[in-house]
């Protein structure tokens, strides 16, 4: 019978069964615990985080590498995928945010002031992306995928985030605009058209640059592994872009606000510092009502923290399914130093800029926040500088051969 034939097929030899089992068990236990002790919504968001981790890993959807290969080599596939993600995102988010409700639940965007702190913070974050080897989401999914170097980046990302909270009062006192929502200022229709036009322009520029550099659009084919490609990866960039925007929209529906990442790092740093005797609750940043409540509550009640942990576990499961979960514990000294410096810059920059590539760039732009666009410009400039620094630390800058004349 066909059933017995199916059952007799041996499991894929290249699946890392132990890490896969650990990741799935922790996802199941985490979902059960949160559902029983916190809320069904937070349990659902933990699962959404896990799915984000799988999508990020299988599509290798990195913001850092996409920007680097465009800056250094003129290849724009990653940037075009980001523009697609944002174009679909604003189409989903703008109407919901304009109405203020989604499926009967109140929703609000991540709209922050645009000013000095965003420019400086995003520029610092951009340098940190290239030295640390990842952005906020990239750090989490590569940690989950077994990268020991990114564990170093993550630790110093947390430290940098904590330092950033200590200096936030100074930076927020510098010149900045009040939070501006393009949806509220222009209206949903005009805001959509303006954003789509800018996304199209950026995509067009990447095509022009890529053809001028290589004589053609450089195609990196996804190698098929048969029927189970979607389970074992890799995914096309477009699939990753669509998965991320749909899961971000699910985050909006469940939590009432878009996806964020780095506020959890600041929280973990503050809690850790308090354990060793540093009076973080007395700091101005942690004395506001919302931050003080988050600091006093268990970390299991923090939406961003639970989603971040879900991302790590989801990426771990994806890496195991792909047969690529194999941590390497030896790190060259220069690479280690770059991870430390990059992590500090990522954390410090994210706090100053009211978010990272997710909270400020992705979720900021789909929220209609002007600060998201300012973040993009300043962070891209930081990436240009950071890409030039990479060789000093023995880090690769990927290039392909130029087309023959």
C-alpha positions as a printed Julia matrix, in Angstrom:
405×3 Matrix{Float64}:
   0.0    0.0     0.0
   1.11   3.55   -0.62
   0.8    4.33    3.09
   3.34   1.69    4.09
   5.67   2.86    1.32
   5.49   6.41    2.63
   6.18   5.3     6.19
   9.18   3.23    5.12
  10.99   6.24    3.63
  13.95   6.99    5.94
  14.35  10.49    7.39
  16.62  12.9     5.56
  20.2   12.07    6.49
  21.2   15.73    6.55
  18.65  16.82    9.17
  20.28  17.62   12.52
  17.8   15.68   14.63
  19.01  16.6    18.13
  18.94  20.41   17.74
  15.67  20.08   15.81
  14.14  18.13   18.68
  15.43  20.61   21.26
  14.12  23.62   19.29
  10.68  22.11   18.7
  10.39  20.97   22.32
  11.27  24.44   23.62
   8.81  26.08   21.23
   6.05  23.73   22.38
   6.89  24.17   26.08
   7.15  27.95   25.7
   3.81  28.14   23.92
   2.15  25.95   26.56
   3.67  27.92   29.48
   2.7   31.32   28.09
  -0.8   30.12   27.25
  -1.3   28.74   30.74
   0.41  31.46   32.8
   0.26  34.68   30.79
  -2.19  34.82   27.88
  -3.2   33.07   24.7
  -2.2   36.19   22.75
   1.36  36.13   24.07
   1.58  32.41   23.36
   0.47  33.14   19.8
   3.05  35.9    19.47
   5.73  33.48   20.66
   4.73  31.18   17.8
   4.78  34.15   15.38
   8.32  34.86   16.57
   9.29  31.25   15.88
   7.86  31.51   12.37
   9.77  34.75   11.84
  12.97  32.96   12.83
  12.29  30.17   10.34
  11.51  32.65    7.55
  14.59  34.77    8.27
  16.85  31.72    8.26
  15.43  29.87    5.26
  15.35  33.02    3.1
  18.69  34.25    4.52
  16.84  37.56    4.73
  19.6   39.77    6.02
  19.48  43.55    5.93
  23.22  43.81    6.6
  24.45  41.6     3.76
  21.86  43.03    1.32
  23.1   46.56    1.94
  26.77  45.5     1.89
  26.67  43.75   -1.49
  24.88  46.73   -3.01
  27.36  49.21   -1.54
  30.45  47.19   -2.46
  29.34  45.28   -5.54
  26.24  46.95   -6.95
  24.0   43.89   -6.52
  20.5   44.96   -5.52
  18.37  41.81   -5.18
  18.26  42.13   -1.39
  17.29  45.8    -1.51
  14.58  45.09   -4.09
  13.18  42.37   -1.84
  13.07  44.91    1.0
  11.2   47.37   -1.22
   8.66  44.66   -2.08
   8.26  43.87    1.6
   7.67  47.53    2.41
   5.29  48.04   -0.53
   3.08  45.16    0.59
   3.5   46.29    4.19
   2.13  49.8     3.71
  -0.79  48.38    1.73
  -1.71  46.24    4.74
  -0.77  48.59    7.58
  -1.86  52.05    6.42
  -5.63  51.31    6.18
  -5.59  49.49    9.53
  -3.67  52.26   11.27
  -5.9   54.93    9.72
  -8.99  53.22   11.13
  -7.3   52.58   14.47
  -8.65  49.03   14.71
  -7.88  45.66   13.18
 -10.3   42.75   13.55
 -12.03  44.76   16.28
  -8.85  45.37   18.31
  -7.2   48.8    18.73
  -3.89  49.19   16.86
  -1.23  51.88   16.73
   1.97  52.33   14.72
   5.55  52.8    15.83
   5.79  56.56   15.22
   8.74  58.33   16.85
  10.38  61.77   16.66
  12.72  62.46   13.75
  15.79  64.44   14.71
  19.37  64.49   15.92
  19.25  61.31   17.95
  17.83  59.33   15.0
  20.53  60.6    12.62
  23.4   59.87   15.02
  21.94  56.61   16.35
  21.1   55.16   12.95
  24.53  56.07   11.57
  26.22  54.34   14.52
  23.87  51.37   14.1
  24.8   51.16   10.4
  28.51  50.87   11.2
  27.67  48.3    13.87
  25.74  46.22   11.33
  28.86  45.69    9.24
  31.28  45.14   12.12
  28.94  43.04   14.22
  27.94  40.98   11.2
  24.19  41.47   11.43
  21.3   43.76   12.25
  18.87  43.12   15.11
  16.82  40.4    13.42
  19.97  39.08   11.72
  21.76  38.73   15.04
  18.89  36.71   16.51
  18.38  34.35   13.59
  22.11  33.68   13.14
  22.45  32.98   16.85
  19.61  30.5    16.47
  21.32  29.07   13.41
  24.38  28.19   15.48
  26.72  31.16   14.92
  28.99  31.46   17.95
  30.42  34.76   16.71
  26.94  36.27   16.77
  26.57  35.22   20.42
  29.36  37.71   21.11
  27.6   40.35   19.01
  24.33  39.7    20.86
  25.94  40.01   24.31
  27.53  43.35   23.46
  24.33  44.41   21.65
  22.6   44.03   25.03
  25.38  45.93   26.82
  25.26  48.72   24.23
  21.48  48.93   24.58
  21.81  49.36   28.35
  24.42  52.11   27.91
  22.09  53.78   25.43
  19.3   53.96   27.99
  21.67  55.75   30.41
  22.24  58.55   27.9
  18.79  58.8    26.33
  17.71  61.94   28.27
  20.63  63.88   26.77
  19.98  62.73   23.21
  16.23  63.29   23.35
  16.89  66.85   24.55
  18.62  67.67   21.25
  16.66  69.2    18.33
  14.01  66.9    16.91
  10.58  67.07   15.31
   7.44  65.88   17.0
   6.38  62.37   15.89
   4.97  62.65   12.36
   2.67  60.04   10.83
   2.4   60.33    7.05
  -0.91  58.47    7.23
  -2.41  61.12    9.5
  -0.69  64.05    7.82
  -1.37  63.16    4.17
  -4.24  60.7     4.4
  -4.14  57.0     3.55
  -4.35  57.28   -0.25
  -1.7   59.98   -0.79
   0.6   58.35    1.78
   0.34  55.02   -0.04
   1.07  56.58   -3.43
   4.04  58.54   -2.1
   5.56  55.49   -0.42
   5.01  53.23   -3.44
   6.66  55.83   -5.67
   9.73  56.0    -3.43
   9.97  52.19   -3.19
   9.76  51.95   -6.98
  12.42  54.63   -7.39
  14.82  52.85   -5.02
  14.23  49.52   -6.81
  14.82  51.23  -10.18
  18.08  52.75   -8.94
  19.32  49.32   -7.83
  18.59  47.92  -11.3
  20.44  50.78  -13.02
  23.45  50.44  -10.7
  23.54  46.66  -11.04
  23.39  46.72  -14.86
  26.01  49.42  -15.01
  28.3   47.42  -12.74
  27.74  43.91  -14.11
  26.1   44.44  -17.49
  23.06  42.47  -16.36
  20.95  41.58  -13.33
  22.97  39.1   -11.29
  20.85  36.04  -10.53
  21.58  33.78   -7.56
  19.45  30.68   -8.16
  17.9   28.85   -5.22
  18.97  25.23   -5.3
  15.98  22.91   -5.09
  16.02  20.01   -2.66
  12.83  18.46   -4.01
   9.3   18.5    -2.64
  10.41  19.6     0.83
  12.22  22.8    -0.23
   9.82  24.95    1.78
  10.49  22.9     4.89
  14.23  22.47    4.53
  15.07  25.64    2.59
  16.48  27.67    1.05
  13.67  30.07    0.15
  13.69  32.75   -2.55
  14.15  36.28   -1.2
  10.66  37.21   -2.4
   9.15  34.43   -0.31
  11.06  35.67    2.71
   9.9   39.25    2.12
   6.25  38.22    1.92
   6.53  35.95    4.96
   8.05  38.74    7.07
   5.42  41.31    6.15
   2.52  38.9     6.77
   3.98  37.86   10.12
   4.53  41.53   11.04
   0.86  42.14   10.2
  -0.07  39.18   12.44
   2.0   40.87   15.2
  -0.01  44.06   14.71
  -3.28  42.13   14.93
  -2.28  40.22   18.07
  -0.31  42.82   20.04
  -1.83  46.07   18.75
   1.5   47.37   17.44
   4.05  46.29   14.81
   7.07  44.04   15.27
  10.02  45.32   17.27
  13.23  43.7    18.5
  15.71  45.82   20.43
  13.63  47.15   23.33
  13.97  43.64   24.75
  17.78  43.88   24.64
  17.66  47.07   26.71
  15.29  45.35   29.15
  17.53  42.29   29.49
  20.54  44.54   30.07
  18.72  46.57   32.73
  17.54  43.45   34.55
  21.02  41.94   34.38
  22.62  45.14   35.66
  20.15  45.3    38.55
  21.16  41.76   39.55
  24.78  42.86   40.02
  23.83  45.9    42.08
  23.43  48.69   39.49
  20.4   50.84   40.34
  18.89  50.9    36.85
  15.31  51.54   38.12
  16.44  55.02   39.2
  17.62  55.96   35.7
  15.4   58.47   33.89
  14.76  56.07   31.0
  13.54  53.32   33.34
  11.5   55.62   35.57
   8.78  56.28   32.98
   5.55  54.43   33.63
   5.78  51.93   30.76
   9.49  51.17   31.16
   9.27  50.91   34.94
   6.4   48.42   34.6
   8.39  46.34   32.08
  11.45  46.35   34.35
   9.42  45.27   37.38
   7.51  42.51   35.56
   8.85  39.04   34.71
  10.49  38.9    31.28
   7.92  36.28   30.27
   5.3   39.05   30.2
   7.24  41.17   27.71
   5.96  40.7    24.15
   9.22  41.69   22.45
  11.31  39.41   24.65
   9.12  36.4    23.97
   9.09  37.07   20.24
  12.89  37.46   20.23
  13.32  34.12   21.98
  10.88  32.63   19.5
  13.01  33.95   16.61
  16.11  32.22   18.01
  14.3   28.9    18.45
  12.59  29.1    15.06
  15.93  29.76   13.36
  17.47  26.86   15.29
  14.75  24.55   13.99
  15.24  25.88   10.44
  19.02  25.38   10.59
  18.52  21.83   11.85
  16.0   21.09    9.07
  18.51  22.41    6.56
  21.25  20.22    8.03
  23.36  23.27    8.8
  23.32  23.49   12.59
  27.02  23.12   13.39
  28.42  25.72   15.83
  32.11  26.58   15.4
  33.76  27.72   18.61
  37.05  29.08   17.2
  36.99  32.78   16.38
  39.84  34.86   14.9
  40.88  37.65   17.27
  40.14  40.51   14.84
  36.71  39.07   14.08
  36.03  38.75   17.8
  36.98  42.39   18.39
  34.74  43.46   15.5
  31.83  41.53   17.03
  32.37  43.25   20.37
  32.68  46.76   18.93
  29.88  46.15   16.44
  27.55  44.84   19.12
  28.11  47.89   21.32
  27.41  50.21   18.38
  24.29  48.28   17.41
  22.83  48.49   20.91
  23.76  52.12   21.56
  22.64  53.23   18.11
  19.31  51.43   18.31
  18.36  53.18   21.55
  19.27  56.62   20.23
  17.39  56.04   16.97
  14.17  54.74   18.57
  14.71  51.32   17.08
  16.66  49.14   14.7
  16.22  47.8    11.17
  12.94  46.26   12.35
  11.42  48.7    14.84
  12.58  51.91   13.11
  13.09  50.93    9.45
  10.63  48.14    8.63
   7.91  48.76   11.21
   8.57  52.5    11.28
   8.01  52.91    7.54
   4.95  50.66    7.41
   3.62  52.7    10.35
   3.95  55.83    8.22
   6.56  57.32   10.57
   8.83  60.0     9.1
  11.59  58.85   11.44
  11.7   55.5     9.58
  12.83  57.25    6.4
  15.38  59.35    8.26
  16.66  56.15    9.88
  17.08  54.52    6.45
  19.18  57.38    5.07
  21.44  57.67    8.14
  21.83  53.91    8.59
  22.7   53.41    4.93
  25.43  56.04    5.28
  26.72  54.17    8.33
  26.74  50.94    6.33
  28.88  52.59    3.63
  31.44  53.54    6.27
  31.17  50.17    8.03
  31.68  48.23    4.79
  34.97  50.06    4.25
  36.07  49.13    7.8
  35.38  45.39    7.44
  38.71  44.43    5.79
  40.58  45.98    8.73
  39.02  43.3    10.92
  39.59  40.47    8.45
  35.9   40.41    7.47
  34.8   39.53    3.94
  33.24  41.99    1.5
  31.46  39.79   -1.06
  31.97  40.53   -4.75
  31.27  38.67   -7.98
  33.33  38.86  -11.14
  32.42  41.67  -13.49
  30.74  40.74  -16.74
  33.13  40.29  -19.65
  33.3   43.23  -22.03
